[in-house]
C-alpha cells in the first residue's frame, strides 16, 4: 500500500500541505519521513547555546539536502537586555555559520540570528552559498563590511548591530580602505539596519556602494554612520521607493526632511514611534512624490493639520494605516475621505479613540471609501455595533477585516458582516468577548469566499469545525 504512489508525486503533495499538518506525514513510515525531508525547501529553528547544539544541527541538516531558505535563531539569555557579543559567543556563532556553509550550498535565503559573526565565516559562506540573495545577520562593532563584495547575487541585506566594540582605534577605518573615494557597485535592493550610531565606521562606504537601493529600513538607530555617511545616505534616497523608520527618534525628522527634498520615487512610508509635529508637517506639506502607502504608528504629535496637508499632497494614497493617534479628530479623517474617496483600498484605525469618541464618523468614512478592500479597526475596545455596522453597509468589496480586541462588538455585528460582505477572505475576531459561538458558526456557514479566520477555539462548535474543514477554511 505504501508504494502505490511514486516518490515525485508524494513530494509534490508534501510541498502543498499547510504547515500545521505537514509534519504529521513523517510519522506514517520511514519512506514518507525521507521524502518529507527531501521535499522541504525551508526550515526555521530555535537553538540553544550548548556543546551538543552544533553536532545535533549537523545531523539534522544532513536530512534536508534541498534547503533554499534557512532561519536560525539563538534567543538571548533571560537576564540579558542586549545582544551578547562576547568572544565565546562569536566563536560559537562562527562554528554554526561554518556548518551552514558546508551543509546547505543551495541556500538562497539565510536568516542567521545566532550571535555576531566574523569576516572569515562570512567569506566561507560566500564561497559555498554562491546563490545567496537574502541575508540577515548580527555584526559587532566596528563594522567591517567589505565582505559584501563576495556576495554578487545579494539583493536583500539585514544587519543587526550588537552592543560593544567601544573604544577601538578608529584608524582601523583607513586600513580597511573606507576612504571617501572608495566604493563598490553592490546589487543590494533592500537594506535593513538595526542599532546604528552616529560614529559607526563603514556605513559611509555602504551607502556609497548601494546605488540600486529601493527599500530602506532603519530600526533603533541613533544615527546613520560615520562622518562621510550623511551625503552618501542622501544620494541613496534619490531612487528609494520604500522607507521604514522604527524607534529612530533622534534621526526621523532629518530623514523625513531629506525624503521630501530628494526622493521623488517614494511610494511607501512607515514611521513607528517618532517624528515631531514640525517634522511631520514639513514632510506632508513639501513632499511631492506619488505616495501610495502611509503607515503611522504611535505618532504622538500627529493632528488634523497633518491630515489636511496629506489630503492635499497625497491624493494617490491607496493604503492609510494609523495607530494610537490621540490628537486626530473626525474633521481630519473626513477631509482625507473626501480627497481619497475613489482610490483608498486599505484603511486601518488601530486603537484610535476618535473611532469611539465621534458618533457618525465611521458611517461617513464608509460612504467615502466604498472601494475599501481591507479594513482594520482592531483594539478599539469601546467600538459599538451601531457605529461599526453603519460603516460596513457601504463596504461591499471588503476581502480582509480585522476586529481583534473590539470587546464592545456583539454577535449582531457578525450577522451584518455575513449579509453585507460576501467577498471576505480573511477575518480576525480574536478577543472579541461579545461575539458568541453561534454567531461564529453562522458567519462561517454564510461566507462563501472565506479562506482564513482567527478566533478562539472555544467559540468553534463541532458544526463550524466540520464546515471549515470541508471548505478548506484555515482556522487559527
Secondary structure, DSSP 8 states (H G I E B T S, - for coil): -TTSS-HHHHHHHHHHS-HHHHGGGGGT-HHHHHHHHHH--EEEEEE-SSTTHHHHHHHHHHT-TT-SEEEEEE---TT-SS----HHHHHHHHHHHHHHHHH-TT-SEEEEEEEE--HHHHHHHHHH-TT--EEEEEE-SS---GGGGG-TT--EEEEEE-S--TT--TTHHHHTT--TT--------EEEEES--TT-TTHHHHHHH-TT--EEEEES-S-SSSTTHHHHHHHHGGG--EEEEES-TTTHHHHHHHHHHH-SS--EEEEES---HHHHHHHHHH--S---EEEEES-TT-BHHHHHHHHHH-TT-SEEEEES-TB--HHHHHHHHHHTTTT--EEEEET-THHHHSTTHHHHHHHH-TT--EEE-TT-TT--HHHHHHHHTT-TT--EEE-TT-TT--HHHHHHHHHH-TT--EEE-TT-TTS-HHHHHHHHHT-TT--EEE--GGG--HHHHHHHHHTT-EE-
